[in-house]
Amino acid sequence: MNEDSERRLALNEVLFRDTNEAIERGQWPQDPARVVRFRCECSRVDCGQAVELTLAEYEAVRRFPRRFLLAPSHVTPEIETVVSRTPTHVVVEKEDRPGEIAAATDPRR
């Protein structure tokens, strides 16, 4: 995979992460045990799959700027490593240049 492709995939994922940040901000009250439907943060532009997890689980993913929430079958091994896996979702960490892009564009940093 070339650098331009990696950059494009990383920016797609950043877009979906930003969408999920807005979803989380819109939750009231901010109950950590509340289950919320987030959007899969994979690199597929046409992905519309929802991933359900609690606000606390989402916060655990977001503590790390290189980590993203994905549907179980949406991992792109060329640019990310699986950090954890459940029956409903996967958490991945971006590597190399995609990881740098993810960290640099993290709205929480």
GUDO-673246 format. One record per residue: y, z, x of N, C-alpha, C in turn; residue in one letter. Coordinates in steps of 0.001 Angstrom, whole numbers, m for minus. Layout:
BEGIN
      n.Y      n.Z      n.X     ca.Y     ca.Z     ca.X      c.Y      c.Z      c.X  rest
        Y        Z        X        Y        Z        X        Y        Z        X     A
...
This chain:
BEGIN
      n.Y      n.Z      n.X     ca.Y     ca.Z     ca.X      c.Y      c.Z      c.X  rest
    m1173        0      848        0        0        0     1235        0      893     M
     2195     m873      602     3388     m937     1443     4429       91      994     N
     5441      256     1828     6455     1276     1584     7231     1025      291     E
     7539     m227      m21     8257     m536    m1263     7439     m150    m2485     D
     6128     m415    m2447     5259      m42    m3562     5193     1471    m3718     S
     5056     2186    m2599     5018     3636    m2647     6315     4199    m3227     E
     7438     3629    m2804     8746     4091    m3303     8854     3860    m4804     R
     8450     2692    m5278     8521     2372    m6700     7658     3338    m7517     R
     6442     3590    m7044     5549     4516    m7751     6144     5922    m7782     L
     6691     6360    m6670     7289     7692    m6605     8474     7808    m7566     A
     9299     6782    m7633    10459     6829    m8532    10035     6818   m10002     L
     8946     6127   m10325     8419     6176   m11696     8042     7607   m12056     N
     7377     8289   m11146     6943     9654   m11396     8133    10599   m11523     E
     9162    10384   m10718    10376    11192   m10789    11016    11046   m12174     V
    11027     9851   m12709    11582     9617   m14039    10856    10449   m15091     L
     9532    10474   m15033     8765    11246   m16009     8928    12748   m15786     F
     9084    13174   m14538     9353    14593   m14267    10678    14995   m14897     R
    11687    14146   m14764    12988    14437   m15371    12882    14537   m16892     D
    12056    13697   m17493    11818    13757   m18939    11216    15106   m19307     T
    10238    15558   m18544     9608    16843   m18829    10553    18015   m18614     N
    11453    17905   m17663    12462    18945   m17471    13315    19065   m18738     E
    13669    17943   m19342    14453    17961   m20579    13638    18545   m21734     A
    12352    18206   m21789    11484    18780   m22827    11457    20296   m22685     I
    11296    20774   m21466    11232    22220   m21252    12554    22892   m21635     E
    13678    22312   m21255    14981    22897   m21596    15166    22994   m23102     R
    14552    22083   m23849    14701    22060   m25302    13839    23064   m26048     G
    12998    23807   m25349    12115    24782   m25988    12859    26091   m26232     Q
    12845    26514   m27473    13485    27786   m27792    12673    28494   m28838     W
    12329    29730   m28671    12635    30557   m27507    11767    30182   m26319     P
    12182    30614   m25162    11465    30307   m23920    10290    31267   m23740     Q
     9302    31145   m24584     8098    31980   m24536     7119    31371   m23538     D
     6789    32061   m22422     5904    31495   m21397     4512    31126   m21906     P
     4076    31750   m22998     2734    31469   m23532     2732    30309   m24523     A
     3890    29815   m24848     3991    28725   m25823     3410    27436   m25243     R
     2547    26777   m26019     1960    25505   m25594     2917    24382   m25981     V
     3173    23506   m25024     4139    22413   m25205     3467    21105   m24806     V
     3831    20032   m25505     3346    18686   m25157     4325    18063   m24166     R
     3878    17967   m22927     4665    17312   m21887     4153    15888   m21712     F
     4923    15096   m21037     4534    13715   m20761     3822    13652   m19412     R
     2784    12856   m19339     2102    12619   m18074     3133    12076   m17080     C
     3141    12625   m15871     4111    12238   m14848     3523    11259   m13833     E
     2585    10443   m14278     1954     9491   m13364     2896     8328   m13045     C
     2438     7457   m12175     3272     6340   m11710     3218     5118   m12624     S
     2432     5174   m13678     2289     4039   m14588     3461     3991   m15573     R
     4287     2989   m15452     5473     2869   m16300     5114     2835   m17779     V
     3979     2249   m18118     3597     2112   m19521     2810     3315   m20058     D
     2677     4372   m19279     1927     5551   m19722     2739     6340   m20737     C
     2116     6667   m21826     2746     7494   m22844     1882     8686   m23208     G
      936     9012   m22346      m14    10074   m22655      648    11447   m22568     Q
      319    12285   m23532      822    13657   m23546     m178    14576   m22860     A
      351    15626   m22263     m449    16642   m21610       51    17988   m22126     V
     m843    18780   m22713     m438    20068   m23273     m752    21199   m22306     E
      249    22050   m22096       55    23264   m21331     1163    24238   m21683     L
     1011    25481   m21276     2020    26480   m21598     3246    26285   m20707     T
     4349    26876   m21145     5551    26836   m20316     5301    27505   m18968     L
     4516    28573   m18953     4198    29250   m17691     3395    28331   m16766     A
     2447    27596   m17322     1666    26657   m16504     2557    25551   m15948     E
     3480    25057   m16779     4398    24024   m16303     5285    24572   m15179     Y
     5756    25801   m15339     6577    26416   m14303     5809    26556   m12990     E
     4519    26834   m13076     3696    26947   m11868     3639    25611   m11120     A
     3604    24506   m11858     3634    23175   m11231     4995    22942   m10592     V
     6050    23253   m11315     7413    22939   m10881     7927    23810    m9742     R
     7196    24869    m9380     7614    25694    m8240     7617    24908    m6940     R
     6897    23799    m6930     6760    22971    m5732     7337    21586    m6025     F
     8372    21165    m5325     9051    19905    m5648     8213    18644    m5458     P
     7128    18735    m4723     6263    17567    m4499     5101    17499    m5485     R
     5027    18431    m6421     3899    18474    m7357     4260    17892    m8713     R
     3265    17236    m9314     3448    16560   m10587     2262    16833   m11504     F
     2507    16737   m12791     1531    16971   m13845     1016    15631   m14356     L
     m295    15435   m14342     m877    14156   m14750    m2006    14356   m15755     L
    m2266    13313   m16518    m3481    13244   m17322    m4651    13136   m16341     A
    m5828    13616   m16722    m6949    13682   m15768    m7312    12386   m15046     P
    m7181    11256   m15673    m7619    10010   m15030    m6473     9194   m14418     S
    m5312     9793   m14222    m4137     9042   m13783    m3731     9275   m12329     H
    m4618     9780   m11530    m4319    10046   m10121    m4257     8737    m9336     V
    m3280     8636    m8436    m3150     7505    m7514    m3411     8046    m6112     T
    m4675     7976    m5645    m5032     8631    m4379    m4281     8111    m3153     P
    m3701     6936    m3233    m2959     6389    m2091    m1683     7173    m1797     E
    m1145     7864    m2799      139     8547    m2597      115    10029    m2947     I
    m1037    10559    m3396    m1062    11947    m3834    m2440    12579    m3638     E
    m2439    13895    m3557    m3655    14676    m3401    m3786    15622    m4589     T
    m4977    15737    m5134    m5210    16657    m6246    m5162    18091    m5716     V
    m4317    18909    m6355    m4165    20309    m5991    m5006    21181    m6914     V
    m5021    20834    m8208    m5849    21559    m9174    m6211    20622   m10312     S
    m7309    20969   m10974    m7811    20128   m12059    m8336    21034   m13169     R
    m7970    20706   m14415    m8507    21381   m15592    m9046    20287   m16508     T
    m9709    20643   m17595   m10168    19604   m18519    m9018    18813   m19161     P
    m7826    19393   m19222    m6707    18739   m19919    m5661    18112   m19015     T
    m5599    18531   m17754    m4579    17980   m16858    m4957    18160   m15397     H
    m4219    17436   m14557    m4384    17493   m13110    m3009    17744   m12500     V
    m2970    18548   m11454    m1738    18733   m10689    m1958    18059    m9342     V
    m1016    17190    m8974    m1100    16483    m7701      112    16801    m6854     V
      m53    16589    m5547     1063    16748    m4621     1268    15428    m3905     E
     2498    14962    m3920     2851    13707    m3257     2834    13887    m1747     K
     2360    12870    m1056     2261    12886      395     3274    11916     1010     E
     3577    12091     2264     4367    11157     3067     5681    10780     2385     D
     6021     9493     2381     7303     9031     1828     7432     9359      336     R
     6411     9150     m495     6546     9558    m1905     6846    11056    m2045     P
     6279    11874    m1183     6563    13305    m1215     8002    13612     m840     G
     8517    12879      140     9918    13045      527    10851    12668     m623     E
    10530    11573    m1309    11339    11132    m2457    11287    12183    m3560     I
    10096    12701    m3842     9936    13719    m4889    10770    14954    m4570     A
    10717    15411    m3337    11471    16602    m2950    12977    16348    m2992     A
    13401    15184    m2525    14833    14871    m2465    15443    14687    m3850     A
    14643    14314    m4828    15167    14060    m6178    14853    15190    m7158     T
    14308    16285    m6662    13959    17412    m7537    15231    17988    m8146     D
    15342    17999    m9476    16562    18507   m10112    16757    20011    m9924     P
    15743    20709    m9473    15844    22161    m9277    16266    22543    m7854     R
    16435    21571    m7005    16808    21860    m5602    18243    21573    m5344     R
